Amino acid sequence: MKILTSEEFNRLFNDKERFIRIAYSYINDMEMATDIVTDSFMYLWEHRENLDSDINIKGYLYNYVRTRCISYLRKRKSMLKAQ
């Protein structure tokens, strides 16, 4: 099983702005988009030992960010409905 190395992670992290733009395209809130992406990178690093060796890490991170954005939108919608 291949573990994500710090060099690979840093290379991916240097492309963080791209992921922030993707998150922003979903939620239209730059601060929250940045938070979601930062949390996603932290999750990726903390769970790097559990990744399959043949996984596309960029794709995995993109899907994780997208899922977090959708969850945020659902939560925000339900909070607005409750108000």
Phi, psi and omega in degrees: 000127180274132178257140178300122180276163179295327178294315178296318179298315180297321177299317179292319180296328177295343177262020185302323182301325178298316179291326177295318177298321178296312180298318180298325179296336177275316193248351177053039177215106187296319181296314179292322178299316178296317178299316181298316181293318178299314177298323180294319177294320177298316179299315180301314181293318182292334183248021184297331180291338184268359182283142175292151183291335183261016184281144172276104188294321178298316178295320178299313180295319177301312180297322179295315178298314180300316179297318178296322178295315179296319177297318178299316180296320177297316180296317179296321179296317180291326177292320178294323178295322180292330179285000000 
